[in-house]
């Protein structure tokens, strides 16, 4: 895919993933709206831990889910003791179904 102004690019780093767009194209050097410069093969031209990839909505959603999942799990871990009895049992039942579906583990009373 040829890079043009407005082309979306997925920028991935150790603690960051974001959608960027090409804002300037000059002699095989493409500048993104986050000031990262890449070439036509999506190689970052400066010494950087970031990688540029063609935009892929599924990959972005995967990286977003992977990042936020830890926060959600920690939030449950820190706050489940504050729930009332009914909500605690309801949460447990939902988590048991999720656990069984994705990890094959069934926890029962």
Number of C-alpha atoms within 10 A of each C-alpha: 7 6 19 14 13 13 15 19 19 19 23 17 12 8 8 11 17 16 19 20 22 21 16 15 17 8 6 11 16 24 19 22 15 13 13 18 19 21 17 14 13 18 13 20 12 10 6 9 10 17 16 22 17 15 17 13 11 9 11 17 11 11 16 14 11 11 14 10 12 11 11 11 10 10 11 12 10 10 9 13 10 9 11 9 10 9 12 14 12 11 15 16 14 12 14 16 16 14 14 13 11 8 9 11 12 12 12 7 3
